[in-house]
């Protein structure tokens, strides 16, 4: 089966994104625990609990927003006919509502689980997502450089100009290969 797969073929049989998501998730949990401990002074056990509980609650919030509130918001926008609001821009409205809810959930979980003052819970709810954003960017860039290096080492050439002899025809995705278009 490996002989039929080529780097630019459909990624169905590759686990790059699953591995990347797993590494990101582990890092996200560690960052959440560390931020919580540093900012609020929470114990290790409480920081761990918060790092797991808060994302689960946010997952339910995300689902609730998409399944129930989305329809209501679109109906309200269309029925009030306000000039600067448009139901075709629902994505940005949902993102803003989700973000505000996410911050509120993070602050509430932090406050209830750690007993931290509201100002420290708010700081943690704002800083931790920023740190995770940098973690995401760093991981994404490092992973892409790694994949590029692996691809170049396999082809023996730069990925921008691989030699015709080093590229193989894929039987799984012939439409992606220039050899099979003739």
C-alpha positions in Angstrom: 0.0 0.0 0.0 2.9 2.4 0.7 4.0 2.2 -2.9 0.8 3.9 -4.0 1.0 6.8 -1.6 2.8 10.0 -2.5 3.2 13.0 -0.3 0.7 15.2 -2.2 -2.0 12.5 -2.4 -5.1 12.6 -0.3 -4.2 12.3 3.3 -6.7 9.6 4.2 -4.1 7.1 5.0 -1.7 9.4 6.8 -2.0 10.5 10.5 -0.1 13.8 10.4 -3.1 15.9 11.4 -4.2 13.5 14.1 -0.7 13.5 15.6 -0.5 17.3 15.4 -3.9 17.7 17.1 -2.8 15.2 19.8 0.4 17.1 20.5 -1.4 20.4 20.5 -4.0 19.1 23.0 -1.4 17.8 25.4 0.4 21.2 25.2 -2.8 23.0 25.6 -3.6 21.2 28.8 -0.1 21.8 30.1 -0.3 25.5 29.3 -3.7 25.8 31.0 -2.4 24.1 34.1 0.8 26.2 34.2 -1.1 29.5 33.6 -3.6 28.6 36.3 -0.9 27.8 38.8 1.2 30.9 38.0 -1.6 33.4 37.8 -4.0 32.2 40.5 -1.6 30.2 42.7 -3.9 27.1 42.5 -2.6 23.7 43.6 -1.5 21.2 41.0 -4.6 19.0 41.4 -7.0 21.9 41.1 -5.1 23.3 38.1 -5.3 19.9 36.4 -9.1 19.7 37.1 -9.6 23.1 35.6 -7.5 22.3 32.6 -9.9 19.3 31.8 -13.3 20.6 33.0 -13.3 24.0 31.4 -12.6 22.8 27.8 -15.4 20.2 28.2 -17.9 22.8 29.3 -16.7 25.1 26.4 -17.4 22.1 24.0 -21.0 22.0 25.2 -21.2 25.8 24.8 -19.9 25.5 21.3 -22.5 22.8 20.4 -25.4 24.8 22.0 -24.4 27.9 20.1 -24.3 26.1 16.8 -27.4 23.9 17.2 -29.8 26.2 19.1 -28.7 29.8 19.2 -27.6 30.0 15.6 -31.2 29.6 14.3 -32.6 32.1 16.8 -29.9 34.7 16.0 -30.5 34.4 12.3 -34.3 34.7 12.8 -33.8 37.8 14.9 -31.4 39.4 12.4 -33.8 38.8 9.5 -37.0 39.9 11.4 -35.5 43.2 12.8 -34.0 44.1 9.4 -31.2 46.2 10.9 -29.1 47.7 8.2 -25.6 46.9 9.5 -26.5 43.3 10.6 -26.7 40.6 7.9 -27.5 37.0 8.4 -24.9 36.0 5.8 -22.3 37.2 8.3 -23.5 34.8 11.0 -20.0 33.3 11.3 -18.4 36.4 12.8 -21.4 37.0 15.1 -21.2 33.4 16.4 -17.4 33.8 16.8 -17.8 36.9 18.9 -20.6 35.4 21.0 -18.6 32.2 21.5 -15.5 34.1 22.6 -17.4 36.1 25.1 -19.0 33.0 26.5 -15.7 31.1 26.5 -14.1 33.9 28.6 -17.0 33.9 31.0 -16.9 30.0 31.3 -13.2 30.1 31.8 -13.5 32.8 34.5 -16.3 31.0 36.2 -14.6 27.6 36.2 -11.4 29.1 37.5 -13.2 31.0 40.2 -15.2 28.0 41.4 -12.5 25.4 41.2 -9.5 27.4 42.5 -11.3 30.0 44.6 -9.2 32.7 43.0 -10.3 36.3 43.1 -12.3 37.3 40.0 -9.6 39.6 38.8 -7.0 36.7 38.7 -9.6 34.4 37.1 -10.2 37.1 34.4 -6.5 37.5 33.8 -6.1 33.8 33.4 -9.1 33.6 31.1 -7.5 36.1 28.8 -3.8 35.2 29.0 -4.1 31.4 28.7 -5.8 31.6 25.2 -3.1 34.0 24.0 -0.3 31.6 25.1 -2.2 28.7 23.4 -2.4 30.8 20.3 1.4 31.1 20.2 1.7 27.4 21.0 -0.5 26.6 18.0 1.5 28.8 15.7 4.8 27.4 16.9 3.7 23.8 16.6 2.2 24.4 13.2 5.3 26.0 11.8 7.7 23.4 13.3 5.5 20.6 12.0 5.3 22.0 8.5 9.1 22.4 8.4 9.5 18.9 9.5 7.2 17.6 6.8 8.9 19.6 4.2 12.3 18.2 5.3 11.0 14.7 5.2 9.6 15.2 1.7 12.8 16.7 0.4 14.9 13.9 1.8 12.7 11.3 0.2 12.7 13.0 -3.2 16.4 14.0 -3.1 15.5 17.4 -4.5 13.7 20.5 -3.4 10.0 20.1 -3.0 9.5 23.0 -5.5 11.3 21.2 -8.4 11.3 17.4 -7.9 12.8 15.5 -10.8 10.2 13.7 -13.0 11.9 10.3 -12.3 11.5 10.8 -8.5 7.8 11.3 -8.6 5.7 8.1 -8.8 2.2 7.8 -10.2 -0.4 7.2 -7.5 -3.2 4.7 -8.2 -5.3 6.1 -5.4 -5.4 9.7 -6.7 -4.6 9.7 -10.4 -6.2 13.1 -10.9 -3.5 14.7 -8.8 -0.7 13.4 -11.0 0.3 15.1 -14.2 1.4 11.9 -15.8 -2.1 10.4 -15.7 -3.8 13.5 -17.3 -2.7 12.6 -20.8 
